[in-house]
Amino acid sequence: MIKQLYENIKGNYDEAITRMRDDERIKKYLNFFLMDESYKQLESALDSKNCEEAFKAAHTLKGVSQNMAFTDFAESVVNITEELRAGNLEEALKIFPEVSEKYKFLIDEINKVM
């Protein structure tokens, strides 16, 4: 079930299992991911055009998604993080719809297995 989730989200199950050792531990961290506020903070900061806060939120979301081996999603978050790091708010705003779409898909897929 967890391996199928990683296939569906274009993640790296092998990396996740190496890091977390078993599916039960992965499920535990999936629950933590569902409770993480980084995405909402990113969305809010972008809405208010606060590049510094958006960068902090994106950077946190990047780390969490990379640690969970959410490969496809993490790539999008890396892109927005780097634009925000460089102070390119307008470019980050162009990338955000892709991040948002992938995030919502990821949450839906996680909820199916939880």
C-alpha positions as CSV (number, residue, x, y, z in Angstrom):
1,M,0.0,0.0,0.0
2,I,2.8,2.5,0.9
3,K,4.9,1.4,-2.1
4,Q,1.9,2.0,-4.3
5,L,1.5,5.5,-2.9
6,Y,5.1,6.3,-3.8
7,E,4.5,5.0,-7.3
8,N,1.3,7.1,-7.7
9,I,3.1,10.3,-6.5
10,K,6.3,9.6,-8.4
11,G,8.2,9.4,-5.2
12,N,11.1,7.2,-4.3
13,Y,9.9,4.3,-2.1
14,D,13.4,2.7,-1.9
15,E,14.9,5.9,-0.5
16,A,12.0,6.3,1.9
17,I,12.3,2.7,3.2
18,T,16.1,3.1,3.5
19,R,15.6,6.2,5.6
20,M,12.6,5.1,7.7
21,R,13.1,1.3,7.7
22,D,9.5,0.1,7.4
23,D,6.0,1.0,6.2
24,E,4.7,1.7,9.7
25,R,7.3,4.3,10.3
26,I,6.6,5.9,6.9
27,K,2.9,6.0,7.8
28,K,3.8,7.8,11.0
29,Y,5.8,10.4,9.1
30,L,3.0,10.7,6.5
31,N,0.7,11.7,9.4
32,F,3.3,14.4,10.4
33,F,3.3,15.6,6.8
34,L,-0.5,16.0,6.8
35,M,-0.2,18.2,9.9
36,D,2.7,20.3,8.6
37,E,1.8,23.9,8.1
38,S,4.6,24.8,5.6
39,Y,2.4,24.7,2.5
40,K,-0.3,27.0,4.2
41,Q,2.4,29.4,5.3
42,L,3.9,29.5,1.8
43,E,0.5,30.2,0.3
44,S,-0.3,32.9,2.8
45,A,3.1,34.6,2.4
46,L,2.8,34.5,-1.4
47,D,-0.7,36.0,-1.1
48,S,0.7,38.8,1.0
49,K,3.7,39.1,-1.4
50,N,6.1,38.5,1.5
51,C,9.1,37.0,-0.2
52,E,11.1,36.4,3.0
53,E,8.4,34.5,4.8
54,A,7.5,32.6,1.5
55,F,11.2,31.6,1.3
56,K,11.2,30.3,4.9
57,A,8.0,28.3,4.3
58,A,9.2,26.9,0.9
59,H,12.6,26.0,2.3
60,T,10.9,24.0,5.2
61,L,8.5,22.4,2.7
62,K,11.4,21.5,0.5
63,G,13.3,19.8,3.4
64,V,10.2,17.9,4.5
65,S,9.3,16.7,1.0
66,Q,12.9,15.6,0.3
67,N,13.2,13.8,3.6
68,M,10.0,11.9,2.7
69,A,11.3,11.1,-0.8
70,F,8.4,12.8,-2.5
71,T,10.6,13.2,-5.6
72,D,8.2,14.8,-8.1
73,F,6.7,17.2,-5.6
74,A,10.1,18.1,-4.1
75,E,11.4,19.1,-7.5
76,S,8.7,21.7,-7.8
77,V,9.3,22.9,-4.3
78,V,13.1,23.2,-5.0
79,N,12.3,25.4,-8.0
80,I,10.1,27.8,-6.0
81,T,12.5,27.9,-3.1
82,E,15.4,28.9,-5.4
83,E,13.3,31.7,-7.0
84,L,12.4,33.0,-3.6
85,R,16.0,32.7,-2.3
86,A,17.0,35.0,-5.2
87,G,14.1,37.4,-4.4
88,N,12.2,36.6,-7.6
89,L,8.7,36.8,-6.2
90,E,7.1,37.2,-9.6
91,E,8.7,34.0,-10.9
92,A,7.8,32.2,-7.7
93,L,4.2,33.2,-8.2
94,K,4.3,31.7,-11.7
95,I,5.6,28.4,-10.3
96,F,3.2,28.2,-7.3
97,P,0.2,26.8,-9.3
98,E,2.2,23.8,-10.2
99,V,3.4,23.4,-6.6
100,S,-0.2,23.8,-5.4
101,E,-1.6,21.2,-7.8
102,K,1.1,18.7,-6.9
103,Y,0.6,19.3,-3.2
104,K,-3.2,18.8,-3.4
105,F,-2.6,15.6,-5.4
106,L,-0.1,14.4,-2.8
107,I,-2.4,15.1,0.1
108,D,-5.3,13.2,-1.7
109,E,-3.1,10.2,-2.3
110,I,-1.8,10.2,1.3
111,N,-5.3,10.4,2.6
112,K,-6.3,7.3,0.5
113,V,-3.8,5.2,2.4
114,M,-4.2,6.6,5.9
